Structures are given as structure tokens and as C-alpha cells.
Amino acid sequence: MVDDEVPLARLVAGYLEREGFEVRLCHDGAAALPLLREVDPDLVVLDLGLPGLDGLDVCRRLREFSDCYVLVLTARAEEADTLVGLAAGADDYVTKPFSPRELVARAQVLMRRPRRPVPAPDAPRPPRPPLVVGALVLDPEAREVRLDGVEVPLTRTEFDVLHALAARPGTALTRRELVDAVWGPGWVGDVHLVDVHVLHLRQKLGDTAERQRVVRTVRGVGYRIGEGR
């Protein structure tokens, strides 16, 4: 947890530890980056309003070497500011002031999201075949995406959003359906965070608003991959 409000950070850490999390605290953005490299965390709770190197810069630099889940804290309630946090690579956000129990619940939702499956030794499972939609190939086992044969690096959340769409080609999914598929039905918040992750996907896949080759907007509904049915 990276937050310069020391009492708050210690309070939240106590709640997280009671739920089984192992927590490391840091109160400075610049000091957080070497610590994050060392610890290689599963989840980072990151305050955006850090002095010096702010949380947005920390998040952007973190994304250069880690795909851990990032839950940002922001005292800025404006939609534009929360979207900026998501645009920097965060997976979810909580606005201050917040209930520590709410933050723990959000952290638990993120940690319940599916990761690369590891079959039990006594229960071998045949590998899932890649999903192929036109020139897009998505490998759920390797968590790799290729477009026209070229690998496209994605964050965990970007991959999960794309996987949810590719698993139902030609079907328009609402933002709520995408939230349920990626964050889980217990997630509570603004479903328009999906739009930010779709924007990132389009940038990495070479899509634009005018040339929606892979991820297409379905007005009044949401998004789809492939031709509509």
C-alpha cells in the first residue's frame, strides 16, 4: 500500500491483514518503485495524491515491469480524474473518504479474478484452444494475444476484457455484462470504467473511432468483436 497519510495506511493495512493479506507499506512515490520491483506484489493499493512522484507516475512506471492488480485511491471525485487513474493502468478505484471495509471488499474482488489456470497434479486438464476471431488470436492458457501474427502486450484487465468479448464473437455485450465477466458480479461502481479499458485495447490493437477493426461499438448497448449476428 502506497499512501502518504500514515495513520490511514496503517488502519487499512490492519483491515487487509485481518482478511489474510500480507501487507507492505510505503509512504513515498519515488521509494515505492524499487520496493515494488523487489516485492513483486499481487495487488497495489496506490494513492494518486502522493507528493513528489505522484500516483499516476508510479502507476505508469509500474506498468512497465508488472501486471499486478492496481487499486487507486483518489480524493478527486470528478469523473475525469478517476478516468485518468484508470488510463494510467489501474484496474479499479476508490474515492476518499472511504470505508476500509469497502476497500478490502474491492481488493478481494480483484484477487478473485481468474488467473492463468494451474491444473492439479492428480487432475490433468486438456488445454483450452486459442480463440480465433478474424486476424485476432487469443490464447487463454498463455494469456497471449496476436493480431496479424504480431504479439500485442496487454495488462491483465485489458486481456480479460478482450477475452470476455472474444469468447462470444458477434455478440454485443453491455458494460454491465463485461463488468460481471471481468470484475465479478459483486463489483459496485461506475460501469463506464469499461470504456477506458476498451480505449486502451483499441490503441494497442490499432483501432480508432473511425476504423473499428477489432473492438466495435454497438450504440445503445456496449461492445462486440466480430460481425454482428
C-alpha positions in Angstrom: 0.0 0.0 0.0 1.4 3.4 -1.1 -0.1 6.3 0.7 1.5 9.3 2.4 -1.3 9.5 5.0 0.5 7.2 7.5 -2.4 6.7 10.0 -4.8 5.9 7.2 -2.3 3.5 5.6 -1.8 1.7 8.9 -5.5 1.5 9.5 -6.2 0.0 6.1 -3.3 -2.4 6.4 -4.8 -3.7 9.6 -8.1 -4.4 7.9 -6.3 -6.1 5.0 -4.1 -8.3 7.3 -7.2 -9.5 9.2 -8.5 -10.8 5.9 -5.3 -12.7 5.2 -3.3 -10.2 3.1 0.4 -9.8 3.7 0.9 -6.0 3.5 4.0 -3.8 2.9 3.6 -0.1 3.5 5.3 2.8 1.6 4.6 6.5 2.0 6.5 8.0 -0.9 6.1 7.5 -4.6 9.8 7.5 -5.5 10.6 5.0 -2.8 7.6 2.8 -3.9 9.1 1.8 -7.3 12.2 -0.1 -6.1 10.1 -1.7 -3.4 7.5 -2.8 -6.0 10.3 -4.4 -8.1 11.6 -6.2 -5.0 8.3 -7.4 -3.6 6.5 -8.2 -6.9 3.1 -7.8 -5.3 -0.2 -9.4 -6.4 -2.0 -6.1 -5.7 -1.0 -2.5 -5.1 -3.3 0.0 -3.3 -2.0 3.3 -4.6 -2.9 6.8 -3.6 -2.9 9.2 -6.5 -2.2 12.3 -4.5 1.4 11.5 -3.4 3.9 14.3 -3.0 6.9 14.4 -5.4 6.3 11.5 -7.7 2.6 11.2 -7.8 0.5 8.1 -8.0 -0.2 8.5 -11.7 3.5 8.4 -12.5 4.0 5.5 -10.1 1.3 3.6 -11.9 2.6 4.3 -15.4 6.1 3.2 -14.4 4.8 0.2 -12.6 3.1 -1.0 -15.7 6.5 -1.1 -17.5 7.5 -4.1 -15.4 4.4 -5.5 -13.7 0.9 -6.6 -14.5 -0.2 -6.8 -10.8 -3.7 -5.5 -9.9 -3.7 -1.8 -9.1 -6.5 -0.3 -6.9 -6.1 3.5 -6.9 -7.2 5.9 -4.1 -8.3 9.3 -5.1 -9.6 12.4 -3.2 -10.8 13.8 -6.5 -14.4 12.8 -7.1 -14.5 14.2 -10.6 -15.1 11.6 -13.3 -12.2 12.9 -15.4 -9.7 12.4 -12.5 -10.8 8.8 -11.9 -10.6 8.0 -15.6 -7.1 9.4 -15.7 -6.2 7.0 -13.0 -7.6 4.1 -15.0 -5.9 5.4 -18.1 -2.6 5.1 -16.3 -3.1 1.4 -15.9 -5.2 1.0 -12.8 -7.8 -1.8 -12.5 -10.2 -0.2 -10.1 -10.5 2.9 -7.9 -11.9 4.0 -4.6 -12.7 7.7 -3.8 -11.7 9.2 -0.5 -13.2 9.3 2.1 -13.9 5.6 2.0 -14.8 2.8 4.4 -11.8 0.5 5.0 -14.3 -2.4 4.6 -15.2 -1.2 1.2 -11.5 -1.1 0.2 -11.0 -4.6 1.5 -14.0 -5.8 -0.5 -12.7 -4.2 -3.7 -9.3 -5.8 -3.1 -10.9 -9.2 -2.6 -12.9 -8.8 -5.8 -9.7 -8.1 -7.8 -7.9 -11.1 -6.2 -10.8 -13.4 -7.0 -10.4 -12.7 -10.7 -9.3 -15.7 -12.7 -5.6 -16.0 -13.4 -3.6 -18.4 -15.6 -5.0 -21.8 -14.5 -2.7 -24.3 -12.9 -4.1 -27.8 -13.2 -3.9 -30.0 -10.1 -1.3 -32.8 -10.4 -4.0 -35.5 -10.0 -6.5 -33.9 -12.3 -4.9 -33.2 -15.7 -7.0 -30.9 -17.8 -6.7 -30.6 -21.6 -5.5 -27.2 -22.7 -8.1 -24.7 -23.9 -7.7 -24.0 -27.6 -6.9 -20.4 -28.7 -9.9 -18.2 -29.6 -9.7 -17.0 -33.2 -11.7 -14.1 -34.5 -10.6 -13.0 -37.9 -6.9 -11.9 -37.6 -7.1 -11.9 -33.8 -5.8 -15.0 -31.9 -6.2 -15.0 -28.1 -4.6 -17.9 -26.1 -6.3 -18.2 -22.7 -3.6 -20.6 -21.4 -0.6 -18.5 -22.3 -2.6 -15.2 -21.9 -1.2 -14.0 -25.1 -2.8 -12.0 -27.9 -1.7 -11.9 -31.5 -3.1 -9.7 -34.3 -1.9 -10.4 -37.8 0.7 -12.7 -36.2 2.2 -10.0 -34.1 2.0 -10.3 -30.3 0.2 -7.4 -28.6 1.2 -6.8 -24.9 -1.8 -6.3 -22.7 -2.3 -5.7 -19.0 -4.4 -8.3 -17.0 -7.5 -6.3 -17.2 -7.1 -5.5 -20.9 -6.6 -9.2 -21.6 -9.7 -10.1 -19.5 -11.9 -7.6 -21.3 -10.8 -8.8 -24.7 -11.2 -12.4 -23.6 -14.8 -11.7 -22.5 -15.6 -10.3 -25.9 -13.7 -12.9 -27.9 -15.4 -15.7 -26.1 -18.7 -14.6 -27.6 -17.8 -13.3 -31.1 -20.6 -11.5 -32.9 -22.4 -10.8 -29.6 -22.9 -7.3 -28.3 -22.1 -7.2 -24.6 -23.3 -4.5 -22.3 -20.9 -2.7 -20.0 -22.6 -4.5 -17.0 -22.0 -7.9 -18.7 -18.4 -7.0 -19.2 -18.0 -5.8 -15.6 -19.6 -9.1 -14.4 -17.3 -11.1 -16.6 -14.1 -9.3 -15.6 -14.5 -7.8 -12.2 -17.3 -10.2 -11.0 -21.0 -9.7 -10.2 -20.1 -8.3 -6.7 -18.3 -5.3 -8.1 -20.0 -1.9 -7.4 -19.0 1.2 -9.2 -19.2 3.1 -12.4 -19.6 0.7 -15.3 -18.1 3.2 -17.6 -14.6 2.2 -16.4 -15.0 -0.4 -19.2 -14.8 2.4 -21.7 -11.3 3.3 -20.5 -10.0 -0.2 -20.9 -11.6 -0.6 -24.3 -9.9 2.7 -25.3 -6.5 1.2 -24.2 -7.3 -2.0 -26.2 -8.1 -0.1 -29.3 -4.9 1.9 -29.0 -2.8 -1.3 -28.7 -4.8 -3.1 -31.5 -4.5 -0.2 -33.9 -8.2 0.6 -33.8 -9.6 4.1 -34.0 -13.1 5.5 -33.6 -13.4 5.6 -37.3 -11.7 2.3 -38.0 -13.1 -0.2 -35.6 -11.4 -3.3 -36.9 -11.4 -5.5 -33.8 -13.5 -4.0 -30.9 -16.6 -2.4 -32.3 -19.0 -0.1 -30.5 -22.7 -1.1 -30.6 -24.7 2.1 -30.0 -27.0 1.9 -27.0 -25.7 -1.5 -26.0 -21.9 -1.8 -25.5 -19.2 -3.6 -27.5 -18.6 -6.7 -29.6 -15.9 -8.4 -31.5 -16.6 -9.8 -35.0 -19.6 -9.3 -37.2 -23.0 -9.0 -35.5 -25.4 -11.8 -35.6 
